[in-house]
Amino acid sequence: MTQFPGVRAAGRSGPVRLGERAARTLVAELARINDPKAALLVGAAPESAVLAAAIDGLLPGDTLTVVPSESVSPTALREHVTAQGRWVADRVRVVDSLAEAEPAAVVVAGEALTGTAEEARGTIETLTKYLADGAVLSVATAVARTAGAAAELERQGALYGVGVDLVLRNPEPVRVFRLRFTPADAATAERLAPAYRPSSVPLTRGMHIDSNGVAAAGIALGLAALARLARPKSKLWLVPALAAAPVAAFFRDPERDVPEDPSAVVAAADGQVLSVQRLHDERFGDGEFLRIAVFLSVLDVHVNRAPVAGKVVDYFVADGGFVNAMKPDAEHNVAAYTVLDTTHGTVVVAQRTGLIARRIVQRAPVGALLARGERFGLIRFGSRTDVYLPVEAADPLVGPGDKVVGGSTVIARWR
């Protein structure tokens, strides 16, 4: 009845506890697939936060097969599932062992992997046998324990990773990897909801702060504390202390209502439309593109969102300068290009630096599926975001001077 053959705890003794936030991250792929699907949870206990999150993520038409943790009786787990009510009992099946499970669209390891690299590799190889074509395996490992399992997951992530999240708000910080070993069709992205991202820290129901903002505010407060200790009679410490709030506010990450219209192309960022033009760019193919450029001031939200649903097929950074993003010369600034394969052709999002912006964050690796309006990165301070659409497939709906809201404003429509 061992759910993870050959894997044992190493380094610090005892299992890694997965809290609510880590559990929600582990089952994110299950929760975002809108079509009826089969899921497999390996290693569960009645009190498991991962089991609770998996059940919460079920939609009508979904099924969930659960393999008990090694220390849990299948009977006890079945009784727990039955006690959740008929709706849950009809969709969740508890099996005695992994051998009774069938291939699923999402496979979740309910316990964090520990032990040596060889043991972690054996566990992953065992679980991959239960992945359907294009399916995702979601696994976690403790950050501060032995490097064996963590190193193996980093290696697997480099080869097959379609997403990774660091969850600090857990009894023990963990890193969650999403692995896909067989390719997924770009059309699949059109049936996905935006993924849950623990990189955003919730302040209210509708407002979050990106983890970069939490770190920046923490640094500012740390400098204030040091200044107060070094010069207790000086008011110099007030400068970094007062700067913490506006710095954190720059990294605000509000929830957005993404249009349900499948023909809608949404803005990739907040800001003002600088230009709408047709051009050729041989880096993305021989066809002509419609490029919609948006300038982001320091007061705008700087979280970037996917303008369309698609599959990330390429990502590269072009070297350049750091001129004001509103000027024509910004065309040659440092820029990160995320290339998406979609059912309408190739779509590209360019994250361009500006006079102040010097740091681009991109969190969608090659192979990842992005839903329309899904967060995939950010640019620190003033910058510019360009969306390239195939000319023959899209009609623009905005012009220079228009204000747009990332993830909500429809900037173009598929024909």
Number of C-alpha atoms within 10 A of each C-alpha: 18 16 25 23 15 14 20 15 17 17 13 11 9 9 14 21 18 25 18 17 17 28 25 24 28 30 29 23 25 31 23 18 23 16 13 13 17 20 30 29 26 24 26 25 24 18 10 19 20 28 24 17 21 25 21 14 17 23 17 11 11 19 20 25 21 29 29 28 23 16 12 15 14 21 13 14 22 18 13 15 23 16 11 11 10 11 10 17 17 13 18 22 18 22 18 17 18 22 11 10 19 14 17 24 20 27 30 28 24 30 25 19 28 25 20 22 20 14 20 25 20 15 18 21 11 14 22 17 11 21 21 18 15 17 23 27 28 26 23 30 27 23 17 12 20 18 18 19 27 24 15 18 27 15 14 18 18 13 12 23 24 22 19 21 18 19 24 16 14 15 13 17 19 25 21 22 25 28 27 25 19 14 12 17 16 20 16 19 23 20 14 22 20 23 20 17 19 18 17 19 18 15 12 10 8 10 15 19 21 25 18 20 24 21 13 17 23 16 15 22 21 16 17 22 17 13 19 16 12 11 12 12 9 11 11 13 22 16 14 19 19 14 15 21 16 13 20 20 18 20 27 25 24 19 13 15 11 20 16 8 9 13 14 21 28 25 31 35 33 26 26 21 23 22 17 19 13 14 14 13 11 9 6 16 10 9 14 17 24 22 23 25 27 28 27 24 18 15 14 21 24 28 24 25 25 28 32 30 28 29 29 22 17 15 17 11 14 12 11 14 17 20 20 19 26 20 11 10 12 21 16 16 22 22 26 20 20 24 21 26 21 20 16 16 14 19 26 24 26 23 28 31 30 28 16 15 20 16 17 19 15 17 16 20 21 19 24 24 28 27 25 29 27 25 25 21 17 24 25 21 24 23 32 31 29 24 27 24 27 20 18 14 13 19 16 18 13 17 16 13 13 14 16 21 18 28 27 23 23 22 24 20 16 16 10
